[in-house]
């Protein structure tokens, strides 16, 4: 609901992907298929995992990403969270619809996660998460076609990868809230954030709703 509401405010296309868990298949790696199927529909694709919420509803995606048009991938580093960190956060990123982006996704799709795990250096790349994020880091670090500063740019976490403890004064203090913790569940993090800033379950400020029919948004739920 949060993502759809934000997309409507931005007047951009929105697609919701739901991937059932299946035995023997890593659900995180199936994200690559979802991104591949969406690439090319628009100039830019902005991927967002379901544990991330827009909080600054004045943020406009297209003006924001335009200065980064020389890159194909715009992605954030992670903050240090209870001592843990990651080289990038694949839970939210901009990917430009180019042949190079398509090639990048193909390489990711054909990369063996076990090979990545053997290669991994926690000192260089942070926590290993056993999913698409590790594959992405591996491809970015080892394939010369996808160098930093040419193919991609890594931004500070504060751009669109903030945690709940970064919000001190208000719910719109940062652009994006990413619920991630090794100590609390995502549900606990979300509930704590809602209570602190007196927000509804969608983290949409009541003042923005106006004549919006929230019931229509609720019907988007899949039972």
Order of alpha helices (4+ residues) and beta strands (2+ residues): alpha-alpha-beta-beta-alpha-beta-beta-alpha-alpha-alpha-alpha-beta-beta-alpha-alpha-alpha
